[in-house]
Amino acid sequence: MRRELSPDQAALVAEVDAVLDALPAGAGPQEAFRRLGAARLLAVHFPVEYGGRGLDLAHHAAASERIGLRGLPDVAQLITVQGVGCAILAFGTEAQRRRWLPEIASGRLLASLLLSEAGAGSDLTRVETTGTADGDGWLVSGRKTWSLLTDLSAIALCSARTRRSESRYDGISLFLVDLSAPGVRVEPVARASGEPYYTVTLDRVRVGPEAVLGEPHRGWALLPTVIGFERGGFDYLTRARAWRDAAAAELAALPDSEREVLAADFVRREFAVENARAVAYHAVATADGLELDETVTAYAKLGTGLAAQSLVRWAAEELLAVPGADGPGGSRSVLRAAVAEAPELTVSGGAQELQLDLIAGEFAIGRTIR
């Protein structure tokens, strides 16, 4: 496994920087996404006819990581391009691909995942949202939780139970829902740090047959792959690297005597972040097209999350405990926000216990990661 980027990946990162450096003063994230999309940098792994460059996931990961490190909301790019976009690319009809992928790749459209429900945890088979046949379409009703940036999204990939069966895996369908459709209500739920979560209520929202992703009632077979698209750990990785940079700035501001005492502890945590980054890149470098190895992805997600949390815990105990003003780039403020956000990494985007279950089920230590 290698930590450094290939020359081609480094060139993509330089292109991202050039586009973002040229943004006019005061430009917001949506304008930044549109300009990156115009340069075909948002979804470089999409085929050219859908707005990408026909590159692989490893190249996309390099561009995506840089986008997050430059301060853009990585969940928007991760969920829209990876979660929803790759699901359409992998399982959609040609009409669905031509309708949605160019819009996603251009940065003109953001999308959400509506899979989680209150009380269901990480068990996506416990879906209570229903889809009832209505002519040639469906009426979707239910309540989805823990969705991010849904207020800016135009569509969402939504799971619903469309028939009852003895098997909990049967009877789940995936729909591409228009979030501006009658019957959709999007409500924010405040969180300790970062963008709010959203609860989405669907009240007999009508979707046509063109909105079904894959076969009706057979959506469960697609869900593990759909989830895998957004579980490479790169959202955690950009946080870990940004928090590491803030901790380095705080450490540098300490008197020499204190800095020398803490330097070794910082280096250990810095190496943990870089090692987790190597695993995350290994996961995408060894992908079979869009297909990621589930166990390697679990290692990457778990490693990046734990490295980020360990770094923040140490920074809170050793750096923020020392009175001082905000360091360069507002480093102290960044770390305070990280203290509030880091505990969420235990459960967000796939709980750490789920990643451990996947690893234990394969029991691939020493074999999967080579």
LOVEX-305057 format. One record per residue (C-alpha): residue number from 0; chain; x, y, z; residue in one letter. Coordinates in Angstrom, 2 decimals. Example, Ala and Ser with C-alpha at 12.3 -4.5 7.8 and 13.67 -1.06 7.14 Angstrom:
REM residues 2
0  A  12.30  -4.50  7.80  a
1  A  13.67  -1.06  7.14  s
This chain:
REM residues 370
0  A  0.00  0.00  0.00  m
1  A  1.28  3.45  -0.89  r
2  A  0.48  6.78  0.70  r
3  A  1.67  9.05  -2.08  e
4  A  -0.49  9.89  -5.08  l
5  A  0.42  8.77  -8.59  s
6  A  1.44  11.51  -11.06  p
7  A  -2.00  11.33  -12.71  d
8  A  -3.77  11.63  -9.36  q
9  A  -1.54  14.55  -8.37  a
10  A  -2.39  16.26  -11.65  a
11  A  -6.12  15.96  -10.88  l
12  A  -5.54  17.45  -7.43  v
13  A  -3.72  20.38  -9.07  a
14  A  -6.69  20.89  -11.39  e
15  A  -9.06  20.98  -8.42  v
16  A  -6.88  23.58  -6.74  d
17  A  -6.75  25.69  -9.90  a
18  A  -10.54  25.74  -10.24  v
19  A  -11.11  26.58  -6.57  l
20  A  -8.34  29.20  -6.52  d
21  A  -10.09  30.97  -9.42  a
22  A  -13.44  31.24  -7.60  l
23  A  -14.64  34.82  -7.16  p
24  A  -14.69  36.21  -3.63  a
25  A  -17.81  35.19  -1.74  g
26  A  -18.64  32.24  -3.99  a
27  A  -20.50  29.53  -2.08  g
28  A  -20.25  25.73  -2.24  p
29  A  -22.87  25.37  -4.95  q
30  A  -20.97  27.68  -7.29  e
31  A  -17.78  25.78  -6.49  a
32  A  -19.45  22.47  -7.36  f
33  A  -20.77  23.88  -10.63  r
34  A  -17.29  25.08  -11.65  r
35  A  -15.71  21.77  -10.69  l
36  A  -18.43  20.01  -12.68  g
37  A  -17.81  22.21  -15.71  a
38  A  -14.16  21.09  -15.54  a
39  A  -15.29  17.42  -15.26  r
40  A  -13.66  17.09  -11.85  l
41  A  -16.63  16.05  -9.72  l
42  A  -17.11  12.58  -11.18  a
43  A  -13.95  11.71  -13.10  v
44  A  -14.88  8.00  -12.87  h
45  A  -18.13  8.49  -14.78  f
46  A  -17.95  7.63  -18.50  p
47  A  -17.32  10.60  -20.77  v
48  A  -20.85  10.48  -22.21  e
49  A  -22.25  11.08  -18.71  y
50  A  -20.01  14.03  -17.85  g
51  A  -16.95  12.26  -16.43  g
52  A  -13.50  11.43  -17.75  r
53  A  -13.71  7.63  -17.85  g
54  A  -11.09  7.23  -15.11  l
55  A  -11.13  4.79  -12.18  d
56  A  -12.23  5.10  -8.56  l
57  A  -8.68  5.75  -7.35  a
58  A  -8.52  8.90  -9.48  h
59  A  -11.93  9.97  -8.27  h
60  A  -10.82  9.44  -4.66  a
61  A  -7.85  11.78  -5.13  a
62  A  -10.04  14.56  -6.53  a
63  A  -12.75  13.93  -3.93  s
64  A  -10.27  14.03  -1.04  e
65  A  -8.91  17.35  -2.25  r
66  A  -12.40  18.82  -2.61  i
67  A  -13.09  17.97  1.03  g
68  A  -9.73  19.31  2.22  l
69  A  -10.47  22.61  0.50  r
70  A  -13.45  23.05  2.82  g
71  A  -16.35  22.09  0.57  l
72  A  -19.05  19.90  2.14  p
73  A  -17.67  16.47  1.37  d
74  A  -20.93  14.72  2.23  v
75  A  -22.60  16.50  -0.68  a
76  A  -20.01  15.19  -3.10  q
77  A  -19.77  11.81  -1.40  l
78  A  -23.50  11.12  -1.23  i
79  A  -24.46  12.72  -4.55  t
80  A  -21.67  11.39  -6.74  v
81  A  -20.78  8.20  -4.92  q
82  A  -23.96  7.06  -3.20  g
83  A  -26.63  8.10  -5.70  v
84  A  -24.60  8.66  -8.86  g
85  A  -22.76  5.34  -8.75  c
86  A  -25.99  3.53  -7.90  a
87  A  -27.59  4.93  -11.05  i
88  A  -24.47  4.16  -13.07  l
89  A  -24.34  0.57  -11.80  a
90  A  -28.03  -0.35  -11.71  f
91  A  -29.97  2.28  -13.63  g
92  A  -31.53  2.04  -17.05  t
93  A  -29.92  3.88  -19.93  e
94  A  -32.73  6.45  -19.72  a
95  A  -32.02  7.00  -15.99  q
96  A  -28.30  7.36  -16.63  r
97  A  -28.79  9.92  -19.38  r
98  A  -31.38  11.81  -17.32  r
99  A  -29.45  12.12  -14.05  w
100  A  -25.73  11.43  -14.41  l
101  A  -24.79  14.48  -16.53  p
102  A  -26.66  16.69  -14.04  e
103  A  -24.81  15.11  -11.12  i
104  A  -21.42  15.27  -12.83  a
105  A  -21.95  18.92  -13.76  s
106  A  -22.51  19.97  -10.15  g
107  A  -25.93  21.36  -11.03  r
108  A  -27.77  18.71  -9.01  l
109  A  -27.27  17.40  -5.48  l
110  A  -28.89  14.19  -4.28  a
111  A  -29.59  12.48  -0.96  s
112  A  -29.90  8.96  0.37  l
113  A  -33.14  8.17  2.21  l
114  A  -32.38  4.75  3.65  l
115  A  -32.25  5.16  7.45  s
116  A  -35.35  5.17  9.65  e
117  A  -35.82  5.92  13.33  a
118  A  -35.31  2.83  15.50  g
119  A  -33.84  0.74  12.70  a
120  A  -30.18  1.55  13.34  g
121  A  -27.98  0.10  10.61  s
122  A  -30.49  -2.63  9.74  d
123  A  -31.83  -1.48  6.37  l
124  A  -34.20  -4.47  6.20  t
125  A  -36.34  -2.90  8.93  r
126  A  -37.85  -0.44  6.49  v
127  A  -41.34  0.79  7.40  e
128  A  -41.72  3.23  4.51  t
129  A  -44.16  1.70  2.04  t
130  A  -44.65  1.83  -1.70  g
131  A  -48.18  0.99  -2.81  t
132  A  -48.94  0.20  -6.44  a
133  A  -50.91  2.98  -8.12  d
134  A  -51.61  2.36  -11.78  g
135  A  -48.26  2.11  -13.51  d
136  A  -46.51  3.85  -10.60  g
137  A  -46.31  3.89  -6.82  w
138  A  -47.44  5.93  -3.82  l
139  A  -44.59  6.20  -1.30  v
140  A  -45.31  6.97  2.37  s
141  A  -43.03  6.95  5.40  g
142  A  -40.45  8.84  7.40  r
143  A  -36.70  8.83  6.77  k
144  A  -34.08  10.14  9.19  t
145  A  -30.43  11.23  9.46  w
146  A  -30.21  12.60  5.94  s
147  A  -27.61  15.28  5.18  l
148  A  -27.84  18.41  2.97  l
149  A  -31.31  17.33  1.92  t
150  A  -32.44  20.96  1.82  d
151  A  -30.14  21.48  -1.17  l
152  A  -30.94  18.20  -2.92  s
153  A  -33.26  17.82  -5.90  a
154  A  -33.68  14.04  -5.77  i
155  A  -33.16  11.23  -3.30  a
156  A  -32.64  7.50  -3.55  l
157  A  -35.30  6.12  -1.22  c
158  A  -35.97  2.58  0.00  s
159  A  -39.53  1.37  0.58  a
160  A  -41.26  -1.91  1.24  r
161  A  -43.46  -2.69  -1.75  t
162  A  -44.72  -6.13  -0.77  r
163  A  -44.86  -8.26  2.36  r
164  A  -42.92  -11.49  2.41  s
165  A  -41.72  -14.13  4.83  e
166  A  -38.20  -13.02  3.99  s
167  A  -37.26  -9.56  5.29  r
168  A  -34.90  -9.22  2.32  y
169  A  -37.67  -9.58  -0.22  d
170  A  -40.12  -6.82  -1.11  g
171  A  -37.82  -3.78  -0.83  i
172  A  -37.73  -1.39  -3.79  s
173  A  -35.49  1.61  -4.50  l
174  A  -37.01  4.79  -5.91  f
175  A  -35.54  8.02  -7.27  l
176  A  -37.84  10.52  -5.56  v
177  A  -38.27  14.15  -6.63  d
178  A  -37.89  16.09  -3.36  l
179  A  -40.04  18.93  -4.70  s
180  A  -42.97  16.60  -5.36  a
181  A  -46.29  17.08  -3.52  p
182  A  -46.30  15.18  -0.23  g
183  A  -42.58  15.61  0.57  v
184  A  -41.69  17.50  3.77  r
185  A  -38.05  18.14  4.73  v
186  A  -37.34  19.21  8.34  e
187  A  -33.94  20.05  9.89  p
188  A  -32.72  18.40  13.10  v
189  A  -29.96  20.37  14.85  a
190  A  -26.72  18.61  15.75  r
191  A  -23.84  19.60  18.01  a
192  A  -21.54  20.54  15.15  s
193  A  -21.72  20.81  11.38  g
194  A  -24.67  20.81  9.03  e
195  A  -28.02  19.72  10.47  p
196  A  -29.51  16.34  9.79  y
197  A  -32.88  16.20  8.07  y
198  A  -36.00  14.17  8.59  t
199  A  -37.96  13.57  5.40  v
200  A  -41.65  12.72  5.58  t
201  A  -43.28  11.26  2.49  l
202  A  -47.09  11.35  2.35  d
203  A  -48.42  9.40  -0.62  r
204  A  -45.72  10.76  -2.90  v
205  A  -46.37  9.51  -6.42  r
206  A  -43.47  8.15  -8.44  v
207  A  -43.69  6.73  -11.93  g
208  A  -42.24  3.47  -13.25  p
209  A  -39.21  5.40  -14.54  e
210  A  -38.28  6.18  -10.92  a
211  A  -37.63  2.54  -9.92  v
212  A  -33.92  1.70  -9.67  l
213  A  -33.41  -1.93  -10.56  g
214  A  -36.29  -4.39  -10.36  e
215  A  -39.31  -3.75  -8.11  p
216  A  -39.19  -5.73  -4.84  h
217  A  -35.53  -6.71  -5.46  r
218  A  -33.82  -3.65  -4.02  g
219  A  -32.11  -5.44  -1.16  w
220  A  -29.68  -7.10  -3.55  a
221  A  -28.52  -3.62  -4.60  l
222  A  -28.32  -1.98  -1.18  l
223  A  -25.00  -3.42  0.06  p
224  A  -23.32  -2.12  -3.09  t
225  A  -25.09  1.26  -2.89  v
226  A  -23.94  1.66  0.71  i
227  A  -20.44  0.48  -0.20  g
228  A  -20.09  3.32  -2.69  f
229  A  -20.14  5.88  0.14  e
230  A  -18.27  3.84  2.75  r
231  A  -14.69  4.12  1.61  g
232  A  -13.82  6.34  4.56  g
233  A  -12.94  9.41  2.51  f
234  A  -15.40  11.65  4.35  d
235  A  -13.74  10.65  7.63  y
236  A  -10.33  10.98  6.01  l
237  A  -10.79  14.62  5.01  t
238  A  -11.92  15.40  8.55  r
239  A  -8.96  13.56  10.05  a
240  A  -6.47  15.41  7.84  r
241  A  -8.06  18.82  8.48  a
242  A  -8.10  18.15  12.23  w
243  A  -4.49  16.96  12.05  r
244  A  -3.47  20.23  10.37  d
245  A  -5.29  22.22  13.07  a
246  A  -3.58  20.20  15.80  a
247  A  -0.18  20.78  14.14  a
248  A  -0.84  24.54  14.12  a
249  A  -1.79  24.49  17.81  e
250  A  1.25  22.39  18.67  l
251  A  3.55  24.79  16.81  a
252  A  2.17  27.70  18.84  a
253  A  3.23  26.15  22.17  l
254  A  6.45  27.12  23.95  p
255  A  9.41  24.95  22.97  d
256  A  9.47  23.04  26.25  s
257  A  5.79  22.02  26.02  e
258  A  5.97  21.28  22.31  r
259  A  8.89  18.88  22.80  e
260  A  6.92  16.92  25.41  v
261  A  3.89  16.49  23.12  l
262  A  5.62  16.09  19.76  a
263  A  6.00  12.30  19.90  a
264  A  2.33  11.80  20.81  d
265  A  1.31  13.97  17.88  f
266  A  3.55  12.08  15.45  v
267  A  1.98  8.75  16.50  r
268  A  -1.48  10.09  15.76  r
269  A  -0.31  11.68  12.53  e
270  A  1.00  8.31  11.39  f
271  A  -2.32  6.67  12.32  a
272  A  -4.11  9.11  10.02  v
273  A  -1.66  8.50  7.18  e
274  A  -1.84  4.72  7.61  n
275  A  -5.64  4.86  7.50  a
276  A  -5.35  6.98  4.35  r
277  A  -3.20  4.28  2.76  a
278  A  -5.88  1.67  3.49  v
279  A  -8.61  3.92  2.04  a
280  A  -6.62  4.34  -1.16  y
281  A  -5.91  0.62  -1.24  h
282  A  -9.67  0.00  -1.17  a
283  A  -10.29  2.10  -4.28  v
284  A  -7.08  1.04  -6.06  a
285  A  -8.11  -2.63  -5.85  t
286  A  -11.73  -2.04  -6.86  a
287  A  -13.14  -4.06  -9.75  d
288  A  -14.64  -1.20  -11.72  g
289  A  -17.20  0.21  -9.30  l
290  A  -17.14  -2.90  -7.10  e
291  A  -15.26  -2.37  -3.83  l
292  A  -14.13  -5.23  -1.61  d
293  A  -16.51  -5.08  1.35  e
294  A  -13.93  -6.16  3.91  t
295  A  -11.20  -3.79  2.75  v
296  A  -13.75  -0.96  2.74  t
297  A  -14.69  -1.87  6.31  a
298  A  -11.03  -1.65  7.33  y
299  A  -10.79  1.77  5.66  a
300  A  -13.96  3.13  7.25  k
301  A  -13.04  1.84  10.68  l
302  A  -9.40  2.95  10.47  g
303  A  -10.10  6.49  9.29  t
304  A  -12.82  6.97  11.90  g
305  A  -10.73  5.69  14.80  l
306  A  -7.67  7.68  13.71  a
307  A  -9.72  10.87  13.53  a
308  A  -11.30  10.27  16.93  q
309  A  -7.99  9.42  18.60  s
310  A  -6.42  12.59  17.24  l
311  A  -9.29  14.79  18.47  v
312  A  -9.38  13.16  21.89  r
313  A  -5.67  13.82  22.32  w
314  A  -5.99  17.39  21.06  a
315  A  -8.80  18.08  23.54  a
316  A  -6.84  16.68  26.46  e
317  A  -3.42  18.13  25.64  e
318  A  -3.81  21.14  23.33  l
319  A  -7.17  22.70  24.16  l
320  A  -6.44  22.27  27.87  a
321  A  -3.74  24.91  27.48  v
322  A  -5.23  28.45  27.56  p
323  A  -4.60  30.35  24.36  g
324  A  -6.01  32.38  21.51  a
325  A  -7.05  30.99  18.15  d
326  A  -4.03  29.83  16.18  g
327  A  -3.33  30.21  12.45  p
328  A  -6.41  29.57  10.31  g
329  A  -8.62  29.44  13.39  g
330  A  -7.04  26.15  14.45  s
331  A  -8.41  26.26  17.99  r
332  A  -11.95  26.85  16.72  s
333  A  -11.52  23.97  14.27  v
334  A  -10.49  21.64  17.10  l
335  A  -13.36  22.75  19.35  r
336  A  -15.81  21.96  16.55  a
337  A  -14.03  18.63  16.02  a
338  A  -14.55  17.71  19.69  v
339  A  -18.29  18.12  19.17  a
340  A  -18.35  16.22  15.87  e
341  A  -15.88  13.37  16.43  a
342  A  -18.17  11.18  18.60  p
343  A  -20.61  10.94  15.68  e
344  A  -18.01  9.02  13.66  l
345  A  -18.80  6.00  15.82  t
346  A  -22.22  5.63  14.21  v
347  A  -22.53  7.85  11.12  s
348  A  -22.43  6.38  7.63  g
349  A  -22.25  2.82  8.99  g
350  A  -21.55  2.14  12.66  a
351  A  -18.11  1.00  13.75  q
352  A  -19.71  -2.17  15.13  e
353  A  -20.99  -2.94  11.63  l
354  A  -17.49  -2.54  10.18  q
355  A  -16.13  -4.86  12.90  l
356  A  -18.83  -7.42  12.07  d
357  A  -17.86  -7.34  8.40  l
358  A  -14.18  -7.78  9.23  i
359  A  -14.85  -10.55  11.74  a
360  A  -17.12  -12.36  9.29  g
361  A  -14.34  -12.48  6.73  e
362  A  -11.58  -12.90  9.36  f
363  A  -9.18  -11.65  6.76  a
364  A  -6.50  -10.02  8.89  i
365  A  -3.17  -10.65  7.21  g
366  A  -4.86  -11.82  4.01  r
367  A  -7.16  -9.11  2.68  t
368  A  -4.72  -6.22  3.18  i
369  A  -1.45  -7.07  1.52  r
